[in-house]
Amino acid sequence: MGSFQPFEKSSERNRRRKRFGKIDAPLGEKLQAVKWGEYKVGDLFRIQKISKMLSKEDTNDNSDFPVYSSESTNNGIIGYTDNPEFICNEETPVYITFGDHTRTVNIAEKSFSVLDNVKVLLPCTNNILALLFMIATWQKQIPNLGYSRHWKVAKDCVLSLPTTANNEIDFDFMESFIRELEEERIRELSAYLTVSGLSDATLTEREKLALQNFDTLEWQEFRYDEIFNHIEQGRRLKKDDQKAGNIPFVMSGVTNKGVVNYISNPVASFPANSLTVDIFGNTFYRSFAYGLGDDTGAYWSDEKEYSKEEMLFFTASIGKSLVGKYSYGHKLRSSQSLGFKMLLPVRNGVPDYEAMQDFISAMQKLVIKDVVSYADDKIAATKELVRE
């Protein structure tokens, strides 16, 4: 795409610049020392013509090439196809997909197709780590418009990016920065797994049985208000009224699990070990106290002390009971959900909490096993590079 020259900076833009959030001191010093320029998104990512948009019914799980949607889960991949429209090869190894409704940006390194509400972009570089830097910067600039179209504002964003002495984009700096950031986070992850005891992902006999017996469990429907004696809606708090602090403030959406800000307003009346359900039916477990916007409801019990694992099971079951039922045009209010029902395993007609506990514990270990393996492989690769 040629050479990219930055715009002339203004002091106002410098004051508004958003980058990576909290960064540890050594990396933070690098960001302070680097020279910055400002670049239009439209000059960095060139939109591509889409000849054929697929529908979800056109996808399957037995093909090889991913189909990207506007969903924010599973990196936007909603299914697979045998006949991809966009081909990743030596000439064009990388594309970018942009989910119009959800502001999700994904890097596609394998041939693919898209559903409606997805934009396909050709980036100005094939350097994956530099693209991660650019995407992180870009996503912080795009305002959350709810379940609306974001491309109309996303394409006009101006990004602050590192520049060389010749006023060209410094892709090498971005690659180095992301590599160091990844190594730092892997070390922190490894330390956390060790301290928390999660580095041992060996299943107990009870956990093995929970997995083996899952398909033979007896199930029964329970009303939400049979499980939770508190089901309450959040309160409206305009962005301009949100005072900076350390209280997580939750609103509708799946990005960052709905945490949109950290505030000091006295609205953190919702306790840890609870779950939230927003107007679209998105459901998340909360292990921390938080404030809540009026587009999301909180669910918890102070009559029975549920374990984290039991709450995670409830979260998954409620999410399953609501999937596909609510949207921007048909919103859910928590007061409407009191009599809604979720499926739970039972023994003698009552919820089988032991089965839920053991199953979720087993699933956590299976996931952690992959995380531990990933962390170990990354640390080993880093040590090998250091020896070289």
Secondary structure as GFF3:
##gff-version 3
##sequence-region A 1 388
A	DSSP	alpha_helix	11	16	.	.	.	ID=ss1
A	DSSP	alpha_helix	25	33	.	.	.	ID=ss2
A	DSSP	beta_strand	36	40	.	.	.	ID=ss3
A	DSSP	alpha_helix	41	44	.	.	.	ID=ss4
A	DSSP	beta_strand	45	47	.	.	.	ID=ss5
A	DSSP	three_ten_helix	56	58	.	.	.	ID=ss6
A	DSSP	beta_strand	65	68	.	.	.	ID=ss7
A	DSSP	three_ten_helix	74	76	.	.	.	ID=ss8
A	DSSP	beta_strand	77	81	.	.	.	ID=ss9
A	DSSP	beta_strand	95	99	.	.	.	ID=ss10
A	DSSP	beta_strand	104	108	.	.	.	ID=ss11
A	DSSP	beta_strand	113	114	.	.	.	ID=ss12
A	DSSP	beta_strand	118	123	.	.	.	ID=ss13
A	DSSP	alpha_helix	128	141	.	.	.	ID=ss14
A	DSSP	alpha_helix	151	154	.	.	.	ID=ss15
A	DSSP	beta_strand	158	162	.	.	.	ID=ss16
A	DSSP	alpha_helix	171	196	.	.	.	ID=ss17
A	DSSP	alpha_helix	205	212	.	.	.	ID=ss18
A	DSSP	three_ten_helix	214	216	.	.	.	ID=ss19
A	DSSP	beta_strand	218	223	.	.	.	ID=ss20
A	DSSP	alpha_helix	224	227	.	.	.	ID=ss21
A	DSSP	beta_strand	230	233	.	.	.	ID=ss22
A	DSSP	three_ten_helix	239	241	.	.	.	ID=ss23
A	DSSP	beta_strand	244	250	.	.	.	ID=ss24
A	DSSP	three_ten_helix	255	258	.	.	.	ID=ss25
A	DSSP	beta_strand	259	263	.	.	.	ID=ss26
A	DSSP	beta_strand	274	278	.	.	.	ID=ss27
A	DSSP	beta_strand	283	286	.	.	.	ID=ss28
A	DSSP	beta_strand	291	292	.	.	.	ID=ss29
A	DSSP	beta_strand	296	300	.	.	.	ID=ss30
A	DSSP	alpha_helix	308	322	.	.	.	ID=ss31
A	DSSP	three_ten_helix	334	337	.	.	.	ID=ss32
A	DSSP	beta_strand	341	347	.	.	.	ID=ss33
A	DSSP	beta_strand	350	351	.	.	.	ID=ss34
A	DSSP	alpha_helix	353	387	.	.	.	ID=ss35
###
